[in-house]
Amino acid sequence: MPGQYFILKFDFSAADRSPDVTEADQLLKTMIADDLKQFCKNYAMYLGGDAPKIILPNAPAASISRCVRLASEVLEDARRRGDKALADVRGVRMTAFI
């Protein structure tokens, strides 16, 4: 059902591939950080305009965790306040394209 989740999309098909492991690692981290920034932009009206500041460019796992935690806190707070706009949102759903 539409509207039940904030959607966090990762498009790994767009990742540049490099035979250099260090370069490939950095390119992947940059791509993940860009997708997380887009998530924050998509839901800025709920997460707040400062949400992208929680993203750590060289720590993708921590950044994903921070984004999901922020969304969970926002939803929990909305439920306590009885916010109708977020009443049906259950959490974050992550999708990946390879």
Buried (B, 14 or more C-beta within 10 A) or exposed (E): EEEEBBEBEBBEEEBEEEEEEEEBEBBBBBBBBBBBBBBBEBBEEBBBEEBBEBBBBEBBEEBBEBBBEBBEEBBEEBEEEEBEEBEEBEEBEBEEEE
